[in-house]
Amino acid sequence: MNEVVSTESRRNQSAPRAPGPKGHPILGVMSDFSRDTFGFIERCRDYGDVVSMRFLYLTAYFLYHPDDIEYVVSTNAKNFIKSRNQRSPLFQRLVGNGLLTSEGEEWKRQRRLAQPAFHRHRINAYAETMVDYAERSVSNWQMSEVRDIHRDMMRLTLEVVVKTLFNADVSADAEKVGLVLSRIVTPFAGQATLKWIMDNRLPTASRRRFNRDARAIDAIVYRIIDERRNSKRDQGDLLSMLLKATDEDGSGLSNQQLRDEVMTIFLAGHETTALTLSWAWYLLALNPDSEKKFHAELDEVLGGRLPTMADMSRLKFTEMIAKESMRLYPPAYALGREAISDCEIGGFRVPAGAQVFMFQWATQRDARFFAEPEAFRPERWTAEFTASLPKYAYFPFGGGPRACIGNYFAMMEVVLLLATIGQRFRFSLVPDHAVTLMPAMSLRPADGIKVSVENR
């Protein structure tokens, strides 16, 4: 066995180093990446499918080909752990040691305990809640008023996730909670900067503000967990399922573990769904032909009534809009891993400790896999096209054993909310409002998406 390992190690050592940009003598490519994140990611693709570089003292690799991405997240997943940025003190303070960040046997246990809460039968029961909240959210919208559709979608998905997770109504506090969550994720836009390093290592003013906001969210989450434990009632929500979950030895999740899982679901189920919806409305406003097809499907399938779970299979073009929106503007625009042992990726040596990054933003816009990659073409998502794609040419929910546990919940919510709101309104972009990207923890519009509301 040792001889096999030694041979493998020697083979990896003999493989060439991948090409890539040199960057600054001390900082490496940190400044280039933080100054123009997506432009830098796209320029690096010119070096090939495996690109090496240095961020300060860390060696990093960018991967662009689906086969290499599959090797890291699936085929050889055991040789990789979460990347340094996801193990940073700020990130750990936010989501703790939940499904998103835990490793090894602890992660397997947590996944096993959480899985029943995301069973399809359980999730399907939330369809009516999602539609009701969407209908209530838009009930007071007026013709020709200007709204920030991103802010509206953030508020709506926050209300939905809190209702389905906690069986609680936070409509009165949604604005305040939403603002706190927005502040919490903002520092993650500067992860490749010296300020980010300082904030993670020193008690800076930014770090203190972050901790204060995290404590405010913690107080809400712990209070709800305590109330539910004391009531001993199954309220049909995800928290009830998590509280009931027990391992083979009869043990369940502690309050700290529950808090970490709840925060992970809270953020993932709230922000990423809101972003998919926001970018979908933005893209439909830019593409009137697709918008007409969308409205025609809603008229044919729903005929003016509210959508239900039974309509999901017939809202095919609406689902295509969701998929194409996540292709062009993936809420999770990057995956990061760290190599545990030396390995070889795409014919190039990757040493232990190297940071490996895979970008949905880049691979999902690759002309080798998507014709007219920059164009919004929902109709491309036929069953035949999907079957012809390399497995990791499209991976908005990640992949491998650590694929997003809530992907079915997210897709159902996006389709139902698009259908509910799209039946009543269409949106046109406000001409003097520029929509710019902010690559924070997820892919946000930096200053929102201002639209004019129009009745259909």
Secondary structure in CASP SS format (residue, H / E / C, confidence):
PFRMAT SS
TARGET T0000
AUTHOR 0000-0000-0000
METHOD secondary structure of the structure
MODEL  1
M C 1.00
N H 1.00
E H 1.00
V H 1.00
V H 1.00
S H 1.00
T H 1.00
E H 1.00
S H 1.00
R H 1.00
R H 1.00
N H 1.00
Q H 1.00
S H 1.00
A C 1.00
P C 1.00
R C 1.00
A C 1.00
P C 1.00
G C 1.00
P C 1.00
K C 1.00
G C 1.00
H E 1.00
P C 1.00
I C 1.00
L C 1.00
G E 1.00
V C 1.00
M H 1.00
S H 1.00
D H 1.00
F H 1.00
S H 1.00
R H 1.00
D C 1.00
T H 1.00
F H 1.00
G H 1.00
F H 1.00
I H 1.00
E H 1.00
R H 1.00
C H 1.00
R H 1.00
D H 1.00
Y H 1.00
G C 1.00
D C 1.00
V E 1.00
V E 1.00
S E 1.00
M E 1.00
R E 1.00
F E 1.00
L C 1.00
Y C 1.00
L E 1.00
T E 1.00
A E 1.00
Y E 1.00
F E 1.00
L E 1.00
Y C 1.00
H C 1.00
P H 1.00
D H 1.00
D H 1.00
I H 1.00
E H 1.00
Y H 1.00
V H 1.00
V H 1.00
S H 1.00
T H 1.00
N C 1.00
A H 1.00
K H 1.00
N H 1.00
F E 1.00
I E 1.00
K E 1.00
S C 1.00
R H 1.00
N H 1.00
Q H 1.00
R H 1.00
S C 1.00
P H 1.00
L H 1.00
F H 1.00
Q H 1.00
R H 1.00
L H 1.00
V H 1.00
G C 1.00
N C 1.00
G C 1.00
L C 1.00
L C 1.00
T C 1.00
S C 1.00
E C 1.00
G H 1.00
E H 1.00
E H 1.00
W H 1.00
K H 1.00
R H 1.00
Q H 1.00
R H 1.00
R H 1.00
L H 1.00
A H 1.00
Q H 1.00
P H 1.00
A H 1.00
F H 1.00
H C 1.00
R H 1.00
H H 1.00
R H 1.00
I H 1.00
N H 1.00
A C 1.00
Y C 1.00
A H 1.00
E H 1.00
T H 1.00
M H 1.00
V H 1.00
D H 1.00
Y H 1.00
A H 1.00
E H 1.00
R H 1.00
S H 1.00
V C 1.00
S C 1.00
N C 1.00
W C 1.00
Q C 1.00
M C 1.00
S C 1.00
E C 1.00
V E 1.00
R E 1.00
D E 1.00
I H 1.00
H H 1.00
R H 1.00
D H 1.00
M H 1.00
M H 1.00
R H 1.00
L H 1.00
T H 1.00
L H 1.00
E H 1.00
V H 1.00
V H 1.00
V H 1.00
K H 1.00
T H 1.00
L H 1.00
F H 1.00
N C 1.00
A C 1.00
D C 1.00
V C 1.00
S C 1.00
A C 1.00
D C 1.00
A H 1.00
E H 1.00
K H 1.00
V H 1.00
G H 1.00
L H 1.00
V H 1.00
L H 1.00
S H 1.00
R H 1.00
I H 1.00
V H 1.00
T H 1.00
P H 1.00
F H 1.00
A H 1.00
G H 1.00
Q C 1.00
A C 1.00
T C 1.00
L H 1.00
K H 1.00
W H 1.00
I H 1.00
M H 1.00
D H 1.00
N H 1.00
R H 1.00
L C 1.00
P C 1.00
T C 1.00
A H 1.00
S H 1.00
R H 1.00
R H 1.00
R H 1.00
F H 1.00
N H 1.00
R H 1.00
D H 1.00
A H 1.00
R H 1.00
A H 1.00
I H 1.00
D H 1.00
A H 1.00
I H 1.00
V H 1.00
Y H 1.00
R H 1.00
I H 1.00
I H 1.00
D H 1.00
E H 1.00
R H 1.00
R H 1.00
N H 1.00
S H 1.00
K C 1.00
R C 1.00
D C 1.00
Q C 1.00
G C 1.00
D C 1.00
L H 1.00
L H 1.00
S H 1.00
M H 1.00
L H 1.00
L H 1.00
K H 1.00
A C 1.00
T C 1.00
D C 1.00
E C 1.00
D C 1.00
G C 1.00
S C 1.00
G C 1.00
L C 1.00
S C 1.00
N H 1.00
Q H 1.00
Q H 1.00
L H 1.00
R H 1.00
D H 1.00
E H 1.00
V H 1.00
M H 1.00
T H 1.00
I H 1.00
F H 1.00
L H 1.00
A H 1.00
G H 1.00
H H 1.00
E H 1.00
T H 1.00
T H 1.00
A H 1.00
L H 1.00
T H 1.00
L H 1.00
S H 1.00
W H 1.00
A H 1.00
W H 1.00
Y H 1.00
L H 1.00
L H 1.00
A H 1.00
L H 1.00
N C 1.00
P H 1.00
D H 1.00
S H 1.00
E H 1.00
K H 1.00
K H 1.00
F H 1.00
H H 1.00
A H 1.00
E H 1.00
L H 1.00
D H 1.00
E H 1.00
V H 1.00
L H 1.00
G C 1.00
G C 1.00
R C 1.00
L C 1.00
P C 1.00
T C 1.00
M H 1.00
A H 1.00
D H 1.00
M H 1.00
S H 1.00
R H 1.00
L C 1.00
K H 1.00
F H 1.00
T H 1.00
E H 1.00
M H 1.00
I H 1.00
A H 1.00
K H 1.00
E H 1.00
S H 1.00
M H 1.00
R H 1.00
L H 1.00
Y C 1.00
P C 1.00
P C 1.00
A C 1.00
Y C 1.00
A C 1.00
L E 1.00
G E 1.00
R E 1.00
E E 1.00
A E 1.00
I C 1.00
S C 1.00
D C 1.00
C E 1.00
E E 1.00
I E 1.00
G C 1.00
G C 1.00
F E 1.00
R E 1.00
V E 1.00
P C 1.00
A C 1.00
G C 1.00
A C 1.00
Q E 1.00
V E 1.00
F E 1.00
M E 1.00
F C 1.00
Q H 1.00
W H 1.00
A H 1.00
T H 1.00
Q C 1.00
R C 1.00
D C 1.00
A C 1.00
R C 1.00
F C 1.00
F C 1.00
A C 1.00
E C 1.00
P C 1.00
E C 1.00
A C 1.00
F C 1.00
R C 1.00
P H 1.00
E H 1.00
R H 1.00
W C 1.00
T C 1.00
A H 1.00
E H 1.00
F H 1.00
T H 1.00
A H 1.00
S H 1.00
L C 1.00
P C 1.00
K C 1.00
Y C 1.00
A C 1.00
Y C 1.00
F C 1.00
P C 1.00
F C 1.00
G C 1.00
G C 1.00
G H 1.00
P H 1.00
R H 1.00
A C 1.00
C C 1.00
I C 1.00
G C 1.00
N H 1.00
Y H 1.00
F H 1.00
A H 1.00
M H 1.00
M H 1.00
E H 1.00
V H 1.00
V H 1.00
L H 1.00
L H 1.00
L H 1.00
A H 1.00
T H 1.00
I H 1.00
G H 1.00
Q C 1.00
R C 1.00
F E 1.00
R E 1.00
F E 1.00
S E 1.00
L E 1.00
V C 1.00
P C 1.00
D C 1.00
H C 1.00
A C 1.00
V C 1.00
T C 1.00
L E 1.00
M E 1.00
P E 1.00
A C 1.00
M C 1.00
S C 1.00
L E 1.00
R E 1.00
P E 1.00
A C 1.00
D C 1.00
G C 1.00
I C 1.00
K E 1.00
V E 1.00
S E 1.00
V E 1.00
E E 1.00
N E 1.00
R C 1.00
END
